[in-house]
Amino acid sequence: MGFAYADPDVLTDSQRDAVAEHRRTVQEESRKLSLREMREEAQMSQVELAASLKLSVDRVARMETGDIDRVQFATLRRYVEAMGGRLQARVVGETIHVDLN
């Protein structure tokens, strides 16, 4: 994408779409690295993790490649806890932040 940050009000529709797509890509890449790296740090294979969670290997792989938009919170919590982690969630509003732990 060939433009620098600008006031969103002056961006064209095409530029807004490009920014939105870039944000989605960054979020997906972040998810990919975070979940896979956590599993690898725990020295678990996808097969081992899937067995401990009673999920398919395909489902674990999809979660690790950013397909977590439709994952239940409880499934994501089990994924993280299986590797010794703890899932934390935060709701961020205009004037208030709420931790859901």
URFEN-V959478 format. One record per pair of residues at least 4 apart in sequence whose ideal C-beta (glycine too) atoms are under 8 Angstrom apart, sorted by the first residue. I is the first residue (numbers start at 1). J is the second residue. D is the distance in Angstrom with one decimal. If there is no record, write none. Layout:
BEGIN
I|J|D, I|J|D
END
This chain:
BEGIN
1|15|7.9, 1|18|4.9, 1|19|7.7, 1|22|6.4, 3|15|6.2, 6|10|5.5, 6|11|5.9, 6|15|7.9, 7|11|7.6, 8|16|7.0, 8|19|7.9, 11|15|4.1, 11|16|5.0, 11|19|7.0, 12|16|7.0, 13|17|6.3, 14|18|6.4, 15|19|6.4, 16|20|6.4, 17|21|6.3, 18|22|6.3, 19|23|6.5, 20|24|6.6, 21|25|6.4, 22|26|6.3, 23|27|6.4, 24|28|6.3, 25|29|6.2, 26|30|6.2, 27|31|6.4, 27|66|7.3, 28|32|6.3, 28|65|7.6, 28|66|3.4, 29|33|6.5, 29|66|7.3, 30|34|6.0, 31|35|6.2, 31|64|7.9, 31|65|7.9, 31|66|4.4, 31|68|6.0, 32|36|6.0, 32|64|6.2, 32|65|5.5, 32|66|5.3, 33|37|5.5, 34|38|6.3, 35|39|6.5, 35|63|6.1, 35|64|4.7, 35|68|7.9, 35|79|7.1, 36|40|6.2, 36|64|4.5, 37|41|6.1, 38|42|6.5, 38|80|7.2, 38|83|5.5, 38|85|6.2, 39|44|5.2, 39|46|7.2, 39|49|5.8, 39|64|7.1, 39|83|6.0, 40|44|7.7, 41|83|7.5, 42|82|7.9, 42|83|3.8, 42|84|6.3, 44|48|4.7, 44|49|4.9, 44|52|7.9, 44|82|7.6, 44|83|6.4, 45|49|7.0, 46|50|5.9, 46|57|5.2, 46|60|4.9, 46|61|5.9, 46|64|7.4, 47|51|6.4, 47|57|5.7, 48|52|6.5, 49|53|6.2, 49|60|5.5, 49|79|7.3, 49|82|6.0, 49|83|7.5, 50|54|8.0, 50|55|5.0, 50|56|6.1, 50|57|4.5, 50|59|7.1, 50|60|4.6, 52|82|5.1, 53|60|7.2, 53|75|7.5, 53|78|5.5, 53|79|6.3, 53|82|5.9, 55|59|4.5, 55|60|5.8, 55|75|7.4, 56|60|7.3, 57|61|6.2, 58|62|6.3, 59|63|6.5, 60|64|6.4, 60|79|7.6, 61|65|6.4, 62|67|4.0, 63|67|6.3, 63|68|5.3, 63|71|6.1, 63|76|7.6, 63|79|6.6, 67|71|7.8, 68|76|6.5, 71|75|5.2, 71|76|5.3, 72|76|7.2, 73|77|6.2, 73|87|7.8, 73|89|7.2, 74|78|6.5, 75|79|6.5, 76|80|6.5, 76|87|6.1, 77|81|6.0, 77|87|4.5, 78|82|6.1, 79|83|7.5, 80|85|4.1, 80|86|6.7, 80|87|4.5, 81|85|6.5, 81|86|7.0, 81|87|7.3, 88|99|6.9, 88|101|5.6, 89|99|7.3, 89|100|4.2, 89|101|7.1, 90|97|6.0, 90|98|7.0, 90|99|5.4, 90|100|7.0, 91|97|6.9, 91|98|4.5, 91|100|6.4, 92|97|5.3, 93|97|7.0, 93|98|7.8
END
